[in-house]
């Protein structure tokens, strides 16, 4: 997780710069560089992965609320899906983005959960620095999934579209802005990205530590739902830790579902030339919001089945890890061409780190492919 941090930040920064400088999302820029069939394939894979991810999040949220209130987990999943869809359609982007940023604070529940139980911190530090690592198919598969859930394609699209929205909202003309405006933007987005990525990895670290010190330490090594993980914490770590973990699951889902549906809609709208923006009212971007609704409601439909949500999350992460490679290649190509040098003004060392992240992802996926075949 910590090794992915500089690579996460590098590709997110490049995606942000592309969106801000062109006032267009990443898919619009990729569509100008790649053949149409390749663009449609990437968009289809992104939508499929995001929809499955939405389903897994909704199922986890429904199960978590059922543990707290009792009742029907399926009904709760349906209500959460409708609530997320209504928020995206009815709330303008500039207010909506503020709600999402505020909602990230719920993730601190996971850090609080870790400090509410006894953890052998010296052993944690030792095993973090010197992990038990094996090179086999399953280990490489997990690494692909970890990369896919941290260096995730939907985050590239969301970040670029968010910066494009900000530029349009504040009527910024990046191409004609002076050096001072560019430096101010670059400083702001660098701090924003590094802070967000660092906190995401830190919170993931505390989730893993909490699970290892409670579930794994007591022989619980397989779970089918996130709610089972929360429920298993109750007798081991107490009601407080259980409540914090459950609240974190619900808050994370409320944060993730709109972003997953929104990034899918941006990608499809841009590659098909459709008008779309979360800042526009629904009657002025019917096709765009139809994609948001289709992704969310499809996720609701899948969540109402009895498919294992943990398996869905895991395999979605693997899919994200695989499709991230061509998307990262296209993204870095955009900023590395002779025209891209002038248009985006990305420093050479930052481009090098972006290409290094792309190579790391490609090698990992390639090694997994070799293991899977041979």
TIVEX-57073 format. One line per 10 residues: number of its first residue (from 1); their letters; for each residue z, y, x of C-alpha. Coordinates in steps of 0.001 Angstrom, whole numbers, plus 500000, padded with zeros to 6 digits. Each point is the difference from the previous one (the first is absolute). Example, Ala and Ser with C-alpha at 12.3 -4.5 7.8 and 13.67 -1.06 7.14 Angstrom:
1> AS> 507800/495500/512300; 499340/503440/501370
END
This chain:
1> XXXXXXXXXX> 500000/500000/500000; 500957/502491/502688; 496968/499147/502122; 497726/500906/497082; 501491/503512/499669; 497726/501929/502414; 496936/498196/498629; 501020/500712/496393; 500480/503671/500811; 496704/500224/501901
11> XXXXXXXXXX> 497782/498667/497212; 501892/501949/497311; 499539/503234/501940; 496279/499388/500409; 499700/499259/496252; 501891/503204/499198; 497807/502115/502266; 496811/498580/498446; 501240/500877/496501; 501185/503491/500928
21> XXXXXXXXXX> 496921/501003/501996; 497432/498760/497463; 501942/500492/496734; 498818/496477/499191; 501719/496651/500082; 499463/497319/502598; 497622/497930/497856; 497644/502960/499551; 499808/500373/503760; 499562/496255/500570
31> XXXXXXXXXX> 497243/499895/497349; 498061/502559/502040; 500084/497675/503036; 499691/496427/498661; 497386/498214/497828; 500773/499984/496284; 500620/496213/499755; 502641/500220/502743; 501678/502959/498291; 500127/498197/496642
41> XXXXXXXXXX> 501409/496877/501670; 502799/501962/501676; 500827/501777/496737; 500048/496701/498089; 502340/498365/502524; 502306/503038/499894; 500152/499993/496190; 500675/496244/499900; 502798/500233/502577; 501552/503049/498313
51> XXXXXXXXXX> 499907/498371/496544; 501783/496878/501247; 502509/502222/501795; 500636/501943/496781; 500591/496717/498154; 502511/498804/502578; 501866/503332/499952; 500177/500085/496192; 501232/496402/499853; 502704/500769/502573
61> XXXXXXXXXX> 501074/503131/498117; 500209/498137/496685; 502076/497206/501502; 502347/502474/501691; 500622/501937/496774; 500591/496730/498145; 502794/499155/502450; 501689/503313/499210; 499418/500325/496235; 499039/496413/499012
71> XXXXXXXXXX> 497110/499738/497528; 496349/499168/500702; 498622/500504/503512; 496448/499859/498608; 500746/502826/497551; 501500/502110/502774; 496945/499404/502212; 497739/501123/497151; 502070/503155/499395; 500061/500864/503697
81> XXXXXXXXXX> 496202/499651/500133; 499504/502252/496976; 502430/502565/501405; 498218/500131/503385; 496597/500315/498313; 501187/502790/497699; 501452/501911/502960; 496720/499867/501921; 497900/501055/497015; 502248/502699/498539
91> XXXXXXXXXX> 501703/501632/503005; 497902/502370/502191; 499687/499030/503650; 501992/502909/501477; 503074/499045/497903; 499340/496300/500253; 499949/500039/503823; 503397/501702/499991; 501475/497259/497810; 498649/497315/502332
101> XXXXXXXXXX> 501497/501706/503053; 503376/500296/498279; 499821/496351/498937; 499828/498853/503633; 503716/500830/500248; 500769/496849/498013; 498923/497999/503045; 503235/501092/501683; 501659/497416/497727; 498791/497337/502413
111> XXXXXXXXXX> 501759/501667/502944; 503183/500326/497924; 499756/496307/499072; 499925/499007/503672; 503153/501979/500763; 501866/498500/497028; 500137/496544/501640; 501152/498527/503305; 497133/499939/502498; 500199/498827/503665
121> XXXXXXXXXX> 498292/503098/501379; 500021/498873/503639; 498065/496882/499062; 497664/502085/497837; 499214/502310/502918; 499447/497049/502354; 497683/498166/497606; 498111/503189/499185; 499154/500596/503658; 499576/496310/500927
131> XXXXXXXXXX> 498669/498266/496877; 499402/496294/499507; 496217/499854/500018; 497567/497113/499699; 496210/500079/500184; 498843/497774/497156; 498085/500409/496750; 502997/500883/497825; 501416/502530/502460; 496646/501750/500382
141> XXXXXXXXXX> 499591/499957/496205; 503326/501818/499621; 498964/502555/502632; 496745/500664/498118; 502094/500512/496845; 502405/502366/501793; 497079/502030/501333; 498377/499950/496568; 503108/501330/498282; 500572/502763/502578
151> XXXXXXXXXX> 496472/500975/501103; 498752/499731/496405; 496543/501109/498797; 501330/501509/496775; 502157/502342/502098; 496924/501238/501889; 498259/500890/496741; 503098/501506/498407; 500767/502160/503054; 496454/501351/500340
161> XXXXXXXXXX> 499742/500747/496265; 503434/501632/499962; 499004/502347/502829; 496675/500742/498279; 501932/500828/496806; 502302/502329/501964; 497064/501790/501625; 498275/500491/496630; 503239/500970/498246; 500789/502745/502498
171> XXXXXXXXXX> 496325/501019/500319; 500034/499312/503719; 496664/499997/501817; 500796/497864/503071; 496510/500346/501463; 500308/503778/500141; 503714/500195/500796; 501134/501432/503297; 501702/498141/502824; 503444/501126/498807
181> XXXXXXXXXX> 499465/498499/496538; 498751/496756/501533; 502975/499748/502396; 502440/500725/497158; 498436/497313/497837; 499926/497490/502823; 503669/500641/500814; 500981/499613/496361; 498078/496790/499378; 501193/498483/503297
191> XXXXXXXXXX> 503650/500595/499124; 499421/498781/496442; 498220/496808/501085; 502317/499044/502846; 503085/500625/497856; 498652/497943/497104; 498810/497118/502175; 503255/499908/502000; 502118/499866/496852; 497807/497284/498470
201> XXXXXXXXXX> 500476/497800/503072; 503715/500766/500189; 500517/499037/496352; 497960/496810/500477; 502232/499186/502978; 503156/500345/497880; 498501/497842/497242; 499343/497238/502522; 503459/500327/501546; 501680/499842/496582
211> XXXXXXXXXX> 497999/496921/499024; 500684/498269/503311; 503742/500676/499930; 500413/498808/496400; 497239/497758/498678; 498840/498295/503208; 503521/499740/501392; 501019/498053/496855; 497000/497666/500033; 497883/501867/497414
221> XXXXXXXXXX> 496601/499977/501710; 497611/499910/497041; 499826/502345/497009; 497367/500365/497294; 500851/503468/498682; 501535/503169/501375; 502576/499722/497207; 501111/496653/501403; 500646/501722/503302; 502091/502657/498268
231> XXXXXXXXXX> 501850/497390/497906; 500718/497870/503061; 501688/502985/501650; 502602/500300/497229; 502261/497027/500864; 499466/500489/503735; 500269/503765/500397; 501513/501213/496732; 498892/501939/496929; 499521/503272/501899
241> XXXXXXXXXX> 497403/498606/502391; 498307/498176/497115; 499770/503254/497997; 498628/501971/502960; 497368/497387/500768; 498964/499796/496331; 499742/503797/499765; 497875/500006/503138; 497580/497462/498485; 499539/502092/496841
251> XXXXXXXXXX> 499690/503281/501897; 497523/498549/502464; 497861/498703/497139; 500012/503367/498213; 498858/501567/503268; 497389/497379/500895; 498221/499272/496705; 498578/503520/499439; 498874/500238/503636; 498299/496596/499863
261> XXXXXXXXXX> 498190/500829/496748; 499156/503533/501143; 498583/498940/503365; 497845/497345/498300; 498657/502606/497549; 499236/502488/502781; 498131/497347/502000; 497866/498785/497067; 499298/503519/498718; 498907/501238/503417
271> XXXXXXXXXX> 497729/497086/500860; 498289/500261/496602; 499680/503787/499994; 502326/500354/497028; 502065/503137/499494; 503665/499235/500442; 503301/501638/500875; 503611/499634/498930; 500031/503781/499628; 497350/499883/497264
281> XXXXXXXXXX> 500999/499400/496363; 498974/496620/498582; 497194/501418/497815; 498248/501435/503085; 500175/496797/502080; 499775/497206/497442; 498415/497471/502367; 502567/500680/502719; 502973/499522/497683; 498307/496948/498478
291> XXXXXXXXXX> 500147/498409/503480; 503670/500999/500336; 500687/498422/496606; 497983/496853/500751; 501789/499406/503312; 503440/500590/498480; 499424/497986/496826; 498365/497160/501941; 503106/499946/502156; 502125/499920/496846
301> XXXXXXXXXX> 497967/497068/498705; 500435/498017/503216; 503720/500821/500119; 500419/498474/496524; 498873/496632/501339; 502327/497687/501899; 498241/500440/503335; 502464/500247/502872; 500304/503773/500731; 501268/499428/503546
311> XXXXXXXXXX> 496903/497899/500751; 497854/502759/498457; 501607/502629/502220; 499609/497853/503096; 496341/499105/499476; 499176/503559/498997; 501421/501095/503345; 497802/497429/501755; 496924/501246/498095; 500911/503586/500937
321> XXXXXXXXXX> 500293/498982/503646; 496517/498460/499944; 498175/502793/498128; 501792/502668/502054; 497849/499086/503019; 496556/501113/498678; 501560/503028/498294; 501713/501056/503240; 496759/499500/501948; 498145/502219/497500
331> XXXXXXXXXX> 502800/502603/500055; 500084/500242/503786; 496195/500071/500148; 500012/503076/497747; 502202/502015/502382; 498510/498590/503216; 496318/500851/499544; 498636/503102/501664; 500081/501822/496655; 503492/498713/499302
341> XXXXXXXXXX> 501275/501490/503263; 499045/503464/498824; 500860/499641/496319; 503416/498347/500240; 501224/501169/503421; 502146/496886/500472; 501344/499951/503596; 498580/497304/502242; 503392/498344/500553; 500537/499787/496228
351> XXXXXXXXXX> 496579/498446/499507; 500830/497511/502750; 503190/498996/498218; 498103/499601/496740; 497453/497719/501692; 502857/498066/501631; 501565/499448/496562; 496626/498802/498717; 499599/497612/502939; 503532/498645/499502
361> XXXXXXXXXX> 499302/499273/496330; 496638/498414/500808; 501425/497743/502725; 502877/498870/497765; 497691/499182/497089; 497594/498302/502419; 502768/497826/501454; 501101/499017/496512; 496417/499149/499082; 499757/497795/503103
371> XXXX> 503214/498168/499066; 498857/499608/496382; 496669/498436/501054; 501057/497911/502987
END
